[in-house]
């Protein structure tokens, strides 16, 4: 019996030991190794990436993939901020042309040697595009480029030349364009540019958007819009709308257009045509090779390499092709009949093989803004071709000029030390004062109630302001910054050595910002007070309905309203020009001159801003005693005199804070300027906040320079607020 019990006890202990070992060694969900992956996908591409991550997890249960979608506009800056601090991804997906920029910022880990079977999976040019100094930094995922979308109902056979597309104009229905092309977008125009033998950037990274080849390209594009082959002022949304609605026979676009097309539309994709005027050479667009890159200093390097190999390999590529519609780089994925027989994917694959990989030089990302500004000036007839191209080259040189040289921070450190010493001495003197100590002791219970709020405000408001202000004393691109003292402020206030009121100078932008703020406030006040006076009348019927309708513009999100108004001001398809044509006025190109573009911005912001003033005025009117109006009427005051001597003085205390708030909002109204005019024409309608954004995110990522702009904006608002407060105080004293 004892032996039986002993055996039973041994068996129980053995089972517990085995269970303990299994519990320790078995990879529970909490013990799984996690690979963090960042991407900028959306829609079907994001769904395909998630499906691929799930398939990888099933194949390798010890690894779990954590996906994070990051907005495309902030993608690079977030990577540059997160990876050096260890809070970024292990793997991130991006285009090959950013490879050099990421490498210079120290964000990349070399992938390492490729096994022969994996190397055979990809074309040599794709691997070369993702390599630097002979080392591979990413595996190719997909190839993206433009091709020709063809409407089967309008085009009986694929056009072989651009001239054949132009000849369609005579036989197409009225209101239908032969070609939908973003003619003011340098990325799409590059296909025609390459046919003429031009380029945006040469091999040495020098700006090349000038010269005879570029002039011939722009001349051809201008003729296409003048003859209504291509619509004017074409945007990505307009290209999609025209082709999807059957009002464009062909369209130049990428594979991302396909998901937005209706099922009722019969269409297919063909390679881009040749150009007889360019020596019968083919249009060759830029191509982008998207790669999976491993972040520097990742703690999951081996796991990251395994996931990247799976994602780029045949199994992951098949999922991305079939589920996400990507033109995958994996050769074996194309052996799957479902992928190979997909005409859309196959055509774009052929187009990608004929395309020109976008240069990886860091200057490439800075070439598009000056090139597109030159394009707009030429297409809208603001400047001759050669002069516009020369101006674009000058802008590129200004954007890529080296930052100010580093300076010693000794003087700044001494100044900070002196300030801290002075603060310490003042604090010590106060602490020695018995009355001060008594007041502090009495106030301690009150401080306990507000200390948490003060800490939160300091961390969320004050600390970011201090960090931003400190950044204004540094210069450089991205994370490669060095101390330069007041050099950024000197550059801004001296217009970078140019004309103080020249194009893009701080002082000119300040004048535009002040004009913008004053004009908006004046109209907001006038409309708000006038509508409030009407709605306040007790005899007005349906007052509630009118109030709701007039508040709606304020309730709709700003960006939605801004985009809607931008469409209303379109030259060819906008409702504003349609109304003008009804009364016999020629269509206006609203964004071709400063006056009309400023008017478009102003109209949009007035629509957004007057309800706020109207609501404030309605509340103030309700608080005015009726006895005052009765007394004024008894004294024989007219309606105008009652408004001037009773209503306005009584409204002033309530409207003063509203005016101050409205001034600050309007002064920094980024959304309207950015979304409606986009600063056009030629940046002349930019305001200070949008100009700071340009320097931070579209002009070499000069964060220090943009931070100096932000500090100056802050100081201007503080000074303006103090000035308004003094004026109001003087007015109160005068009334008293």
C-alpha positions in Angstrom: 0.0 0.0 0.0 2.8 2.4 0.9 4.6 1.4 -2.3 1.4 2.2 -4.2 1.0 5.5 -2.5 4.7 6.3 -3.1 4.4 5.5 -6.8 1.2 7.6 -7.0 3.0 10.5 -5.4 6.0 10.2 -7.7 3.7 10.1 -10.7 1.8 13.1 -9.5 5.1 15.0 -8.9 6.3 14.0 -12.3 3.1 15.2 -13.9 3.4 18.5 -12.1 7.0 18.9 -13.2 6.1 18.1 -16.8 3.2 20.6 -16.7 5.4 23.2 -15.2 8.0 22.7 -17.9 5.5 22.8 -20.6 3.9 25.9 -19.1 7.3 27.6 -19.1 8.4 26.5 -22.5 5.1 26.7 -24.3 4.8 30.1 -26.1 1.7 31.6 -24.5 0.2 34.7 -26.2 1.8 37.0 -23.6 5.2 35.4 -24.2 5.1 35.7 -28.0 7.8 37.6 -29.7 6.3 40.7 -31.4 7.4 42.3 -34.6 6.1 45.8 -35.0 5.4 46.8 -38.6 4.6 50.4 -39.7 2.9 51.1 -43.1 0.9 53.8 -44.9 -1.5 51.5 -46.6 -5.3 51.8 -46.7 -8.2 49.9 -48.1 -7.5 46.7 -49.9 -3.7 47.0 -49.5 -4.1 47.2 -45.7 -6.5 44.3 -45.7 -4.0 42.2 -47.7 -1.1 43.1 -45.3 -3.2 42.0 -42.4 -4.0 38.7 -44.1 -0.3 38.2 -44.8 0.6 38.9 -41.2 -2.0 36.3 -40.1 -0.7 33.7 -42.5 2.9 34.3 -41.2 1.7 33.9 -37.6 0.0 30.6 -38.5 3.3 29.4 -40.1 5.5 30.6 -37.3 3.4 30.7 -34.1 6.3 32.0 -32.0 6.1 35.4 -33.8 3.2 37.8 -33.8 3.0 40.8 -36.2 1.7 44.1 -34.8 0.6 46.4 -37.6 0.3 50.2 -37.3 -1.0 52.4 -40.1 0.6 55.9 -40.2 -0.7 58.8 -42.3 1.3 59.1 -45.5 2.0 62.8 -45.0 3.6 62.3 -41.6 5.1 58.9 -42.3 8.8 59.9 -42.8 8.9 62.4 -40.0 7.4 59.9 -37.5 10.0 57.3 -38.5 12.8 59.8 -38.0 11.5 60.8 -34.6 10.6 57.3 -33.3 13.4 54.9 -34.5 16.4 56.7 -32.9 14.6 56.7 -29.5 13.7 53.0 -29.7 10.0 53.6 -29.9 9.6 52.9 -33.6 8.9 49.8 -35.7 11.0 46.8 -36.3 10.0 46.7 -40.0 8.6 49.6 -42.1 7.3 49.7 -45.6 8.2 52.6 -47.9 9.3 53.6 -51.4 12.9 53.0 -52.6 13.5 56.7 -53.3 13.6 57.5 -49.6 16.3 54.9 -49.0 19.2 57.4 -49.0 17.3 59.8 -46.7 16.6 57.1 -44.2 20.2 55.8 -44.4 21.6 59.3 -43.8 19.3 59.6 -40.8 20.6 56.3 -39.4 17.2 54.5 -39.5 18.2 51.4 -41.6 19.7 48.0 -40.8 21.2 46.1 -43.7 19.1 43.1 -44.6 22.2 40.9 -44.9 23.2 38.3 -47.5 20.4 36.8 -49.5 20.2 33.0 -49.9 20.5 32.1 -53.6 16.8 30.9 -53.7 15.6 34.2 -52.4 17.9 36.2 -54.6 16.5 34.4 -57.6 13.0 35.5 -56.5 13.5 39.1 -57.6 14.7 41.1 -60.7 18.2 42.5 -60.4 17.1 46.1 -61.1 14.6 45.9 -58.1 17.3 44.7 -55.8 19.7 47.3 -57.1 17.2 50.1 -56.4 17.0 48.9 -52.8 20.8 48.7 -52.3 23.4 51.3 -51.2 27.1 50.9 -51.5 26.7 47.3 -52.5 24.6 46.4 -49.4 20.9 45.4 -49.6 18.7 47.3 -47.3 15.2 46.0 -48.2 13.4 43.3 -50.1 11.1 44.5 -52.9 7.4 44.2 -52.4 5.7 45.8 -55.3 6.2 48.1 -58.3 4.0 51.1 -58.8 3.9 53.2 -61.9 1.4 54.8 -64.3 -0.3 53.2 -67.3 -3.1 54.1 -69.7 -6.7 53.4 -68.6 -8.9 52.9 -71.6 -12.7 53.3 -71.8 -13.9 50.4 -73.9 -17.1 52.1 -74.9 -15.3 55.2 -76.3 -12.1 53.7 -77.7 -12.4 50.8 -80.1 -8.7 49.8 -80.1 -5.7 50.7 -77.9 -4.0 53.9 -79.1 -0.4 53.3 -80.1 0.6 57.0 -80.0 -0.3 60.1 -78.1 -1.3 61.7 -81.4 -4.0 59.0 -81.8 -5.5 60.0 -78.5 -5.4 63.7 -79.5 -7.2 62.8 -82.8 -10.2 61.4 -80.8 -11.3 64.9 -79.9 -13.3 65.2 -83.2 -15.4 62.1 -82.7 -16.1 62.1 -78.9 -19.4 63.3 -77.5 -19.5 66.9 -76.2 -18.1 67.3 -72.8 -15.9 64.2 -73.1 -12.1 64.5 -73.0 -9.7 62.3 -74.9 -7.3 62.1 -72.0 -7.6 62.7 -68.3 -4.1 63.7 -67.1 -2.9 65.7 -64.1 -1.0 68.1 -66.3 0.3 70.1 -63.4 1.7 67.1 -61.6 5.4 66.5 -62.3 5.1 62.8 -61.4 2.6 62.1 -64.2 4.2 64.5 -66.6 7.5 62.7 -66.2 6.3 60.0 -68.7 6.1 62.6 -71.5 9.3 64.3 -70.2 11.3 61.1 -70.6 9.9 60.6 -74.1 11.4 64.0 -75.1 14.7 63.1 -73.4 14.4 65.3 -70.3 14.5 64.4 -66.6 13.8 66.0 -63.3 17.1 65.2 -61.6 20.4 64.1 -63.2 22.6 61.2 -61.9 24.6 63.6 -59.7 21.5 64.9 -58.0 21.4 68.3 -59.8 18.1 69.8 -60.8 17.5 69.2 -64.5 14.0 70.5 -65.1 15.0 73.1 -67.7 16.5 73.1 -71.2 15.1 72.3 -74.7 13.7 68.9 -73.8 11.7 70.3 -70.9 10.6 73.3 -73.0 9.2 71.0 -75.7 7.4 68.9 -73.1 5.7 71.9 -71.5 4.8 73.3 -74.9 3.1 70.0 -75.8 1.3 69.9 -72.4 0.1 73.5 -72.9 -1.2 72.6 -76.4 -3.1 69.6 -74.9 -5.0 71.8 -72.5 -5.5 74.7 -75.0 -7.1 72.3 -77.5 -9.3 70.6 -74.7 -7.5 67.3 -75.1 -6.8 67.4 -71.4 -9.0 69.3 -68.9 -7.6 72.4 -67.2 -6.6 72.5 -63.6 -6.9 68.7 -63.3 -6.5 67.1 -59.9 -6.4 63.5 -58.9 -10.1 63.6 -57.8 -11.1 65.1 -61.1 -9.2 62.5 -63.1 -11.0 59.8 -61.1 -14.4 61.5 -61.6 -14.0 62.1 -65.3 -12.9 58.5 -66.1 -15.4 56.9 -63.7 -18.3 58.8 -65.2 -17.4 58.1 -68.8 -16.4 61.6 -69.6 -12.7 60.7 -70.4 -11.8 58.2 -73.1 -8.4 57.5 -71.5 -6.6 58.4 -68.3 -3.0 58.2 -67.2 -3.0 56.9 -63.6 -1.7 54.1 -61.4 -3.2 50.9 -60.1 -4.7 52.8 -57.2 -7.4 54.1 -59.6 -8.9 50.7 -60.3 -10.7 50.2 -56.9 -12.6 53.5 -57.4 -14.1 52.7 -60.8 -17.7 51.5 -60.9 -18.6 48.0 -61.9 -20.8 49.2 -64.7 -17.8 50.9 -66.5 -16.1 48.7 -69.2 -12.4 49.5 -69.2 -9.0 47.9 -69.3 -5.4 49.0 -68.9 -2.8 49.4 -71.7 0.9 50.5 -71.8 1.5 54.2 -72.2 1.7 55.2 -75.9 4.6 56.5 -78.0 5.0 60.2 -78.9 5.6 60.8 -82.6 6.5 64.4 -81.9 9.3 63.1 -79.7 10.9 60.9 -82.3 8.4 58.1 -81.8 9.8 57.3 -78.4 7.6 55.7 -75.8 6.3 57.5 -72.7 8.2 56.0 -69.8 6.8 57.0 -66.3 8.7 57.0 -63.1 8.4 53.7 -61.1 8.5 53.2 -57.4 9.8 50.0 -55.9 8.2 49.6 -52.5 10.4 47.7 -50.1 10.2 46.2 -46.6 13.0 47.8 -44.5 14.4 46.7 -41.2 14.8 49.5 -38.6 18.2 50.2 -37.0 18.9 48.7 -33.6 15.8 46.5 -33.6 15.8 43.9 -30.8 14.0 41.5 -33.1 16.4 41.5 -36.0 16.1 37.8 -36.8 12.4 37.8 -36.5 12.1 40.9 -38.6 14.2 39.3 -41.4 12.0 36.2 -41.3 8.8 38.3 -41.7 10.3 40.4 -44.4 11.3 37.3 -46.3 7.8 35.9 -46.0 6.1 39.2 -46.9 8.2 39.6 -50.1 8.3 35.9 -50.9 5.9 34.0 -53.1 3.3 33.2 -50.4 3.0 36.7 -49.1 3.2 38.2 -52.6 0.3 36.0 -53.8 -1.9 37.3 -51.0 -0.9 40.9 -51.7 -1.5 40.5 -55.4 -4.9 38.8 -55.2 -6.2 40.5 -52.1 -4.6 43.9 -52.4 -4.1 44.3 -56.1 -0.4 45.0 -55.8 2.0 44.6 -58.7 4.3 42.3 -56.7 8.0 41.8 -57.3 8.1 38.1 -56.5 8.7 36.0 -59.7 7.2 32.8 -58.4 4.0 34.6 -57.4 3.4 35.3 -61.1 3.5 31.5 -61.7 0.1 31.4 -60.0 -2.5 31.4 -62.8 -4.8 33.7 -60.7 -2.1 36.3 -60.7 -0.7 35.8 -64.2 -4.2 35.9 -65.8 -5.2 39.1 -64.1 -4.9 41.5 -67.0 -4.8 44.6 -64.8 -1.8 43.2 -62.8 -0.1 41.8 -65.9 -0.3 45.1 -67.8 1.0 47.2 -64.9 3.8 44.6 -64.5 4.8 45.2 -68.1 4.6 49.0 -67.6 6.8 48.7 -64.5 9.5 46.8 -66.5 9.5 49.6 -69.1 9.4 52.4 -66.5 12.4 54.4 -65.1 13.0 53.8 -61.3 12.8 57.1 -59.5 16.3 58.4 -58.5 17.2 57.7 -54.9 19.2 60.9 -54.4 18.0 62.9 -51.4 17.4 65.9 -53.6 14.7 64.0 -55.6 12.0 64.7 -53.0 12.8 68.4 -53.2 12.6 68.6 -57.0 8.8 68.2 -57.3 7.7 71.5 -55.6 9.7 73.9 -57.8 8.9 71.9 -60.9 5.2 71.9 -60.2 5.2 75.6 -59.5 6.8 76.2 -62.9 4.3 73.8 -64.5 1.3 75.8 -63.0 2.7 79.1 -64.2 3.2 77.8 -67.7 -0.1 75.9 -67.9 -2.1 78.9 -66.6 -0.3 81.4 -68.8 1.3 83.4 -66.0 4.8 83.3 -67.3 6.7 82.2 -70.4 8.1 78.7 -70.3 11.8 79.6 -70.2 11.3 82.2 -67.4 9.2 79.8 -65.3 11.8 77.0 -65.6 14.6 79.4 -64.6 12.6 80.5 -61.6 12.0 76.8 -60.6 15.8 76.1 -60.8 16.4 79.1 -58.5 13.9 77.8 -56.0 15.4 74.4 -56.0 18.8 75.9 -55.2 17.3 78.0 -52.4 15.6 74.9 -50.9 18.7 72.7 -51.0 21.3 75.3 -50.0 23.3 74.1 -46.9 22.0 75.1 -43.5 23.9 77.8 -41.5 27.2 76.7 -40.0 27.3 75.3 -36.5 28.1 77.8 -33.7 29.3 77.5 -30.2 26.5 77.4 -27.6 28.7 78.9 -24.9 27.0 82.3 -25.0 23.6 80.8 -24.9 24.6 78.5 -22.0 26.0 81.5 -20.1 22.8 83.5 -20.7 20.7 80.5 -19.4 23.0 80.2 -16.4 22.7 83.9 -15.6 18.9 83.7 -15.9 18.7 80.6 -13.6 21.0 82.3 -11.1 18.8 85.4 -11.1 15.7 83.3 -10.6 17.4 81.4 -7.7 18.4 84.6 -6.0 14.9 86.0 -6.3 13.4 82.8 -5.0 15.8 82.7 -2.1 15.0 86.3 -1.1 11.3 85.6 -1.3 11.7 82.5 0.9 13.5 84.5 3.6 10.5 86.8 3.8 8.2 85.7 6.8 5.1 87.1 5.2 5.8 85.2 2.0 6.3 81.9 3.9 3.1 82.5 5.8 1.2 83.1 2.6 2.7 79.9 1.1 1.6 77.9 4.2 -1.9 79.2 4.0 -2.1 78.4 0.3 -0.8 74.9 0.5 -4.3 73.3 0.7 -5.4 75.2 -2.4 -2.2 74.2 -4.2 -3.0 70.5 -3.6 -6.2 70.9 -5.6 -4.6 72.4 -8.6 -1.1 70.7 -8.7 -2.3 67.8 -10.9 -3.9 70.2 -13.4 -0.8 72.4 -13.4 1.4 69.4 -14.1 -0.8 68.3 -17.0 -0.9 71.7 -18.5 2.9 71.9 -18.1 3.5 68.6 -19.8 0.9 68.9 -22.6 1.2 72.7 -23.3 4.2 74.5 -21.8 6.8 71.8 -22.4 6.0 71.3 -26.1 6.2 75.1 -26.5 9.6 75.2 -24.8 10.9 72.3 -26.9 9.6 74.0 -30.1 11.2 77.3 -29.1 14.5 75.5 -28.3 14.4 73.8 -31.8 14.3 77.2 -33.4 18.0 77.7 -32.4 19.0 74.6 -34.4 19.3 74.0 -38.1 19.6 71.0 -40.4 17.4 68.5 -42.2 15.4 65.9 -40.4 17.2 64.7 -37.3 20.6 65.9 -38.4 20.5 69.3 -36.6 23.1 71.5 -35.0 23.1 74.6 -32.9 23.1 77.9 -35.0 21.9 80.5 -32.4 19.8 83.2 -33.9 20.7 82.4 -37.6 17.2 81.1 -38.4 15.7 84.3 -37.1 18.2 86.4 -39.1 17.4 84.4 -42.3 13.7 84.8 -41.8 13.7 88.5 -41.0 16.2 89.4 -43.7 14.3 87.3 -46.3 17.3 84.9 -46.7 19.3 87.7 -48.2 16.8 88.7 -50.8 14.2 91.4 -51.3 12.4 92.1 -48.0 9.1 92.2 -49.9 10.1 89.6 -52.5 8.4 86.3 -53.2 8.0 84.2 -50.1 9.6 86.6 -47.7 8.4 86.7 -44.1 7.4 90.4 -44.4 5.3 89.8 -47.5 3.6 86.8 -46.0 3.0 88.8 -42.9 1.2 91.5 -44.9 -0.9 88.9 -46.6 -1.7 87.3 -43.2 -2.7 90.7 -41.7 -4.9 91.5 -44.7 -6.4 88.0 -44.5 -7.2 88.5 -40.7 -8.6 92.0 -41.0 -10.8 91.2 -44.0 -12.2 88.1 -42.4 -12.9 89.7 -39.1 -14.6 92.7 -40.7 -16.9 90.6 -42.8 -17.5 88.1 -39.9 -18.6 90.9 -37.6 -20.7 92.7 -40.2 -22.6 89.5 -41.3 -22.8 88.2 -37.7 -24.3 91.3 -36.3 -26.6 91.9 -39.2 -28.0 88.4 -39.2 -28.3 88.4 -35.4 -30.3 91.6 -35.5 -32.7 90.0 -38.0 -33.0 86.8 -36.1 -33.6 88.6 -32.8 -36.7 90.3 -34.1 -39.7 88.7 -32.3 -42.0 89.2 -35.3 -39.8 87.0 -37.6 -41.5 83.7 -38.4 -39.5 80.4 -38.4 -36.7 81.9 -36.4 -35.7 78.5 -35.1 -35.4 77.1 -38.6 -33.3 80.0 -39.8 -31.0 79.8 -36.8 -30.3 76.1 -37.3 -29.6 76.6 -41.0 -27.3 79.5 -40.4 -25.3 77.6 -37.8 -24.7 74.6 -40.1 -21.6 76.0 -41.8 -20.0 76.3 -38.4 -21.0 72.7 -37.4 -19.5 71.0 -40.6 -15.8 70.1 -40.2 -13.5 72.7 -41.7 -11.7 70.4 -44.1 -15.0 69.1 -45.6 -16.2 72.7 -46.2 -12.8 73.8 -47.6 -12.7 70.9 -50.1 -16.3 71.5 -51.2 -15.6 75.2 -51.8 -12.4 74.3 -53.7 -14.5 72.3 -56.1 -17.0 75.1 -56.5 -14.2 77.4 -57.7 -12.9 75.0 -60.3 -12.5 76.8 -63.7 -14.2 74.2 -65.9 -16.5 72.3 -63.5 -17.1 74.6 -60.6 -20.6 75.9 -59.8 -19.3 79.5 -59.3 -18.2 79.8 -62.9 -21.4 78.0 -64.1 -23.4 80.8 -62.4 -21.2 83.5 -63.9 -21.7 82.0 -67.4 -25.5 82.2 -66.9 -25.2 85.9 -66.5 -22.8 86.3 -69.4 -19.5 86.5 -67.6 -16.6 84.5 -68.8 -15.2 81.7 -66.6 -12.6 82.8 -64.1 -9.5 80.9 -63.3 -9.8 81.6 -59.6 -6.3 80.4 -58.6 -4.4 82.1 -61.4 -4.1 85.5 -59.8 -3.6 86.7 -56.2 -6.8 88.7 -56.1 -9.1 85.9 -57.2 -7.4 83.2 -55.1 -7.5 85.5 -52.0 -11.2 86.0 -52.7 -11.8 82.3 -53.0 -10.1 81.7 -49.6 -11.9 84.7 -48.1 -15.3 83.5 -49.3 -14.7 80.0 -47.8 -13.6 81.3 -44.4 -16.4 83.8 -44.2 -18.8 81.0 -44.8 -17.1 79.1 -41.9 -16.8 82.0 -39.5 -19.9 84.2 -39.6 -22.1 81.8 -37.6 -19.8 82.1 -34.5 -20.2 85.9 -34.5 -23.9 85.6 -35.1 -24.3 83.2 -32.1 -22.3 85.5 -29.8 -24.3 88.5 -30.9 -27.6 86.8 -30.4 -26.6 85.9 -26.8 -25.5 89.5 -26.2 -28.7 91.0 -27.7 -30.9 88.8 -25.4 -29.1 90.4 -22.4 -29.8 94.0 -23.3 -32.6 95.4 -21.2 -35.6 96.5 -23.3 -36.0 99.5 -21.0 -33.1 101.1 -22.7 -34.7 100.9 -26.1 -38.0 102.3 -24.7 -36.2 105.2 -23.1 -34.3 106.0 -26.3 -37.6 105.8 -28.3 -39.2 108.2 -25.9 -36.3 110.6 -26.3 -37.0 110.6 -30.1 -34.0 108.4 -31.1 -34.2 107.0 -34.6 -33.5 103.3 -35.3 -30.0 104.1 -36.4 -29.3 106.1 -33.3 -30.7 103.3 -31.1 -28.4 100.9 -32.8 -25.4 103.2 -32.6 -25.9 104.6 -29.0 -27.5 101.6 -27.3 -27.0 98.3 -29.1 -23.3 98.7 -30.1 -22.0 99.9 -26.7 -23.9 97.0 -25.0 -22.6 94.5 -27.5 -19.0 95.6 -27.1 -18.2 93.7 -23.8 -19.4 90.4 -25.3 -18.0 90.9 -28.7 -14.5 91.9 -27.6 -13.4 88.4 -26.5 -15.1 86.9 -29.5 -13.2 89.3 -31.8 -9.9 88.4 -30.0 -10.6 84.6 -30.4 -11.7 85.1 -34.0 -8.5 87.0 -34.8 -6.3 84.2 -33.4 -8.3 81.6 -35.2 -8.2 83.4 -38.5 -4.5 84.4 -38.2 -3.7 80.6 -38.0 -6.5 79.3 -40.3 -4.3 76.7 -41.9 -7.0 74.4 -43.3 -8.7 76.9 -45.6 -5.5 78.3 -47.2 -3.9 74.8 -47.5 -7.0 73.1 -49.0 -8.6 75.8 -51.1 -5.9 77.7 -52.8 -2.9 75.7 -51.6 -1.0 79.0 -51.6 -1.6 79.5 -55.3 -0.7 81.3 -57.4 3.0 80.7 -56.7 2.6 80.8 -53.0 1.3 84.4 -52.9 -1.7 83.5 -50.8 0.2 81.6 -48.1 -0.1 82.9 -44.6 2.5 82.5 -41.8 1.3 79.2 -40.5 1.1 77.5 -43.9 4.5 78.9 -44.8 5.9 77.4 -41.6 4.3 74.1 -42.6 6.0 74.2 -46.0 9.4 74.7 -44.5 8.8 71.8 -42.1 7.4 69.2 -44.4 7.9 70.0 -48.1 11.1 72.0 -48.2 14.0 69.8 -47.0 12.4 69.2 -43.6 14.0 72.3 -42.1 12.4 71.9 -38.7 14.5 74.5 -37.0 13.6 77.1 -39.6 9.9 76.2 -39.2 10.2 76.4 -35.4 11.6 79.9 -35.7 8.5 80.8 -37.9 6.3 79.4 -35.2 8.0 81.4 -32.4 7.6 84.6 -34.4 3.9 83.8 -34.9 3.5 83.2 -31.2 5.2 86.6 -30.4 3.0 88.4 -32.9 -0.2 86.9 -31.4 1.0 87.8 -27.9 1.8 91.4 -29.0 -1.5 91.7 -30.8 -3.5 90.4 -27.8 -1.8 92.8 -25.5 -2.5 95.7 -27.8 -6.2 94.7 -28.0 -6.4 94.5 -24.2 -5.0 97.9 -23.8 -7.3 99.4 -26.3 -10.3 97.8 -24.6 -9.1 99.0 -21.2 -8.8 102.5 -22.6 -12.3 102.3 -24.0 -13.7 101.1 -20.7 -12.1 104.0 -18.9 -13.4 106.5 -21.4 -16.9 105.1 -21.0 -16.6 105.3 -17.2 
